Amino acid sequence: MVTRACPDWPTLMELDPDLQFKHYTAAEARLPAEVLMRVPGLTLPNIEICCDLDHHVFYREHTHAELATVLGEGDWFEVQDWAKRKREQQRGR
């Protein structure tokens, strides 16, 4: 699998230093079937996603728009939403 670190990593690290964002094709990311069924018109080897695969967090600015919409409606979090949720959880302790 060919991956590369996101060039915006310094900004992303400020949001959550525990996440590691890399660029993948949608095919390389091995997204779940329920996500792929919702984007049948996309050619997966040519669609890019920037994400932390382990945490299911994606970076909308570097992810194909249609795929980002589908991910955001499912079990994945956009990094800004993830960071906001994490801050709220920390305040609630």
C-alpha positions as CSV (number, residue, x, y, z in Angstrom):
1,M,0.0,0.0,0.0
2,V,1.4,3.4,-1.0
3,T,0.6,6.1,1.6
4,R,2.0,9.4,2.5
5,A,1.8,11.7,5.4
6,C,-0.6,14.6,5.0
7,P,1.3,17.9,4.3
8,D,-1.1,19.7,6.7
9,W,0.1,17.4,9.6
10,P,1.3,20.4,11.8
11,T,-2.2,21.8,11.8
12,L,-3.8,18.4,12.3
13,M,-1.5,17.7,15.2
14,E,-2.8,20.8,16.9
15,L,-6.3,19.4,16.8
16,D,-5.3,16.0,18.2
17,P,-1.7,14.9,18.5
18,D,-2.8,11.2,18.9
19,L,-4.0,11.1,15.3
20,Q,-1.8,10.4,12.3
21,F,-3.3,11.5,9.0
22,K,-2.1,9.9,5.8
23,H,-3.3,10.0,2.2
24,Y,-4.8,6.9,0.7
25,T,-6.8,6.0,-2.3
26,A,-10.3,4.8,-1.3
27,A,-9.3,1.3,-2.5
28,E,-6.2,1.3,-0.3
29,A,-8.2,2.4,2.8
30,R,-10.4,-0.7,2.5
31,L,-13.5,1.2,3.5
32,P,-16.5,-0.7,4.8
33,A,-19.1,-2.0,2.3
34,E,-21.8,0.3,3.7
35,V,-19.7,3.3,2.7
36,L,-18.8,2.0,-0.7
37,M,-22.4,1.1,-1.6
38,R,-23.3,4.8,-1.1
39,V,-20.7,6.0,-3.7
40,P,-21.2,3.5,-6.6
41,G,-20.3,6.0,-9.2
42,L,-16.8,6.7,-7.9
43,T,-13.7,4.8,-9.1
44,L,-12.1,3.8,-5.9
45,P,-8.4,3.7,-7.1
46,N,-8.7,7.3,-8.2
47,I,-10.5,8.7,-5.1
48,E,-8.4,10.2,-2.4
49,I,-9.0,10.1,1.3
50,C,-6.9,11.8,4.0
51,C,-7.5,10.0,7.3
52,D,-6.4,8.2,10.4
53,L,-7.7,4.7,9.7
54,D,-7.4,3.5,13.2
55,H,-9.7,6.1,14.7
56,H,-12.0,6.6,11.7
57,V,-11.3,10.3,11.4
58,F,-10.9,12.0,8.1
59,Y,-9.8,15.4,6.9
60,R,-12.5,16.9,4.7
61,E,-10.2,19.4,2.9
62,H,-8.1,16.5,1.4
63,T,-10.8,14.0,0.9
64,H,-13.0,13.6,-2.2
65,A,-16.1,15.7,-1.5
66,E,-18.7,13.0,-2.2
67,L,-16.8,10.4,-0.2
68,A,-16.4,12.9,2.7
69,T,-20.2,13.5,2.8
70,V,-20.8,9.8,3.0
71,L,-18.2,9.2,5.7
72,G,-19.6,12.1,7.7
73,E,-23.0,10.6,7.7
74,G,-21.7,7.2,8.9
75,D,-19.4,6.0,11.6
76,W,-16.5,8.3,10.7
77,F,-15.7,11.8,12.1
78,E,-14.4,14.8,10.3
79,V,-11.3,16.0,12.2
80,Q,-12.9,19.3,13.3
81,D,-15.9,17.4,14.7
82,W,-13.6,14.9,16.4
83,A,-11.6,17.6,18.1
84,K,-14.7,19.4,19.3
85,R,-16.1,16.2,20.7
86,K,-12.9,15.4,22.4
87,R,-12.7,18.9,24.0
88,E,-16.3,18.6,25.3
89,Q,-15.5,15.2,26.8
90,Q,-12.4,16.6,28.6
91,R,-14.5,19.5,30.0
92,G,-17.1,17.0,31.3
93,R,-14.6,15.1,33.4
